[in-house]
């Protein structure tokens, strides 16, 4: 008995349906959160390998943390080195399923934007080497840096203008890049009597009142 229809013709090539890369900051030397979003026209098994190349960062080679859109998809980490990020899936990836992951790398210091094209490729891993998604350029520009540290917001408030009264001065500062442990913020122009033992400097985070 003949059955209508054709199967196993394998007429379509494996391909990325979605391939987007974005970043959190362009500030020189800043720690930059890079996010990649992908969808494929084929399913990938557990152990599939996804490789992102062309990442122009000064970060040292290491196993780095990865924040996944699907918890546990890549076991929470990836191998980084030689401008390349390599991930191994701990879960099967369904056809057309949107896969997203974020990781942090340090920007270079560039006088002009110095990003390079970023590419992605994938294989089925040890169990399905025949599955190959060819290296394809991602849409988006990342790790080009060239920006300078500045303040999105810089506001100062005081609690009173009455003479001889205790005055609580509050500074609200929002930088355009993350501030790292050990960073120094210098505030100048405050006039007070250094001999006055009522002066009490109390740094705080998310100050209130």
N, C-alpha and C positions, 0 to 999 in steps of 0.2 A: 504494500500500500504506500503510495506516495503521499507525503505530507507537504502541504503548501507552505512556502516560506523558505528563507535561507538563514543558516546559522553558521557560526565559526568562520565567517568570511574575513574578520579582522581588517576591515577597510579603513578604520580610523586610527590615527596616530595618537599616543598618549600626549596630553598637553595640559598646560595650566590655563584654566578659564579665568581665574582672578590672580593677579600678582601685583601687589601694592606694597610699598615701603614708605614709612614716615618717621619723623623724629620729633623730639621734644624741645631742642634748643640748637641754635647756631653759634653760640658763644664760644670763642677760642678757649681751648683747654678744659671746657666743662664736661661733666659726666652727662652723656646724652642717652636718653631712652629711645631705642630704635624699635619700631613695631613692623612686623611683616604679616601680611594677610594673603592667604593662598586658597585656591580651590582647584581641584583636578578633575578631568573628565573620566578618570578611572579610580577604582578603589585601591588603596595601598594596604598591605598586610602589616601586622606587628613586626617591628624590626626594619621597616622602611627607613631609608636614609634621605634626609633633605639637607642640601648644602647651599649656603648663601655665600657668594664670593664678591670681591671688590669693595669690601668694607674698609674705608680709609681711616683707620684709627691707630692711635699710639699705644693702646692697651697691650699689656704683656700677655703672651700665650698662657692660657689657663682653662680650667673647666669653670664656666661661668653660669650664674643663675638665669633661668628663663621663666618668665611669667606667661602661663598658657591660657588661652581662651577656654580650652577644655582641660580642666584640672587633671594632671597626670599624663597628658598626651605624650610628653617627651621626658617624663621623669623629673622635671623641674630643673634640668641643666643641659648644657651643650658644650662641645669642645670649641675653643677659640684659638686661632693662631694663623699667622701669614695671611692676614686680611680675609680669613675664611671662618665661617661658623658652620659647624656640622652637628646636626640633630639626628637622633635615632628614635623612632616612634615606639612608645610602650603600649599603644593601642592601635587597632585597625582604623584606617581613615576611609570613610565612605566616599563614594563618587559624589562630586559636587558639594561636599561638606566644606564649609568655610573654616579653615584652620588659621588661627592667629597666635602669634607669640611675640613677646617683647623681651629685650635684653639691654644691658647698659654697657657702653663703650665710651672711651674718652676721646673728645675731639682733638684734632691737631690744632696748632696755632698757625693761621694762614692770613696773609695780608689781603688776599683775594679768595673767593670761594674755591676750595680745592677738593671738592667731592669728585668721585669717579663713578661710572656706571656700576650698578649692583645687579648681579645675576643670581638665578636660582636654578638648581637642577635636583632631580630626585631619582631614586632607584627603589626597587622592591626589597632591597636588603638581601641578606644571605639566603632567604627562602624563595626569593623570586627575582633573581638577577636579570631575568629577561625583561622585566618592567623597567623602562628607561624613559624619563622625561628629560628631554634635552635642555641644556643650559639656555635660559631665556632671561632677557633683561626685565627688571622690575620697573614698574611705573613709580616715579618719585625720586627725589634727590635727598641724600642724607650724608652726614659727616663731612660736609663742605666747610663748616665753621666760618671764620672771618668776622664774626660778630664780636662786640665788646661788652663787657659787664656794665650794666647800668641799672637804674631803679625804675620799676614800673610805678611804684608809689613810694613817697617819702614825706611823711607828715609828722609834725610834733604838736603835742597838746600840753597844756598846763592846767592845774587844778585851781589856782587862785592868782590874782594880781595884787593882793593885799600885802603891803610892806610888813616885814618881820614875820610873815606867816610861813608855815611849812608848805612848800609847793611841790606837788608831785608832777614830774615831767615825764611824759610818755611819748616814745618814738615808735611810729608804725612804718616799717620798711619792707618792701617787697622787691627782691632782686629779679633779674630776668634769667637767672641760672641758679642751680642749686648751690648752696654754700656748704663747704666741707668742714669737717671737724678741724679746729685749729685756725679757722678764718678769723681775721681781725677786722673789726669795724671801728673806725675812728670818727668821733663826733667832736667838732670844734665849735668855739664861739659861745660856750656856756660861761656866763659871768657869775661868780659867787665868791664868797670869802672862804678861802681854803682853811683858815684858822677856826671857822665856825664848826664846832663839833656836832652840830645838828645835821650837817650834810651827810646823807646816807645814800650811796649808790647801790641799787638793787636791780641787776639785769633780770629780765624775765622774757618768756616766750609766750606769744599770744596774750600780752598784758591786758588787764582789765582795770578800770577805775583810775 
